[in-house]
Amino acid sequence: MMGNKHEMMGSWRWWCTLILFNLLIITPEVVKPVVAVAGVPLNTNSRWIVNQDGLRVKLACVNWVSHLDAVVAEGLSKQPVDVISKGIKSMGFNCVRLTWPILLVTNDSLSSLTVRQSFQNLGLLDSVAGVQANNPSIIDLTLIQAFQVSIRFGKQLN
């Protein structure tokens, strides 16, 4: 029998988080390190991505989910954001595809909602406690501000 929407989403979040942390723990032996992208900003030259010196750049990206119901980057209730970004970099990734939570621009009621309120509205009280313990600086930020924090830490890959 299927559970209610919040139970199913909680299960979905759990699986997404599990996949991300498996990537953080298991993949270092599998992924070959990629040289950091130097010479940002990047541009294109024909079909190639190049740095400011015109040298081709190879991107090795990982997805970081942030578009689910809570509209917060996944895993922030489990580890500090700097630990997550350093873990991604240590595995050889040099870019993050942070999925865009479209709800932030299509749902006006989310504009002033904080991370704490988002989790509380979904009944995810353990996540509130986890974010407060691991990323206390974002717990009372608005959702868009928390998204911007995730972007800043993603930029630290170089």
Buried (B, 14 or more C-beta within 10 A) or exposed (E): EEEEEEEEBBEEBEEBBEEBBEBBEEEEEEBEEBEEBEBEEEEEEEEEEBBEEEEEBEEBEBBBBBBBBBBBBBBBBBBBBEBBBBBBBEBBBBBBEBBEBEBBEEEEEBEEBBBBBBBBEBEBEEBBEBBBEBBEEBBBBBBBEBBEBBBEBBEEBE
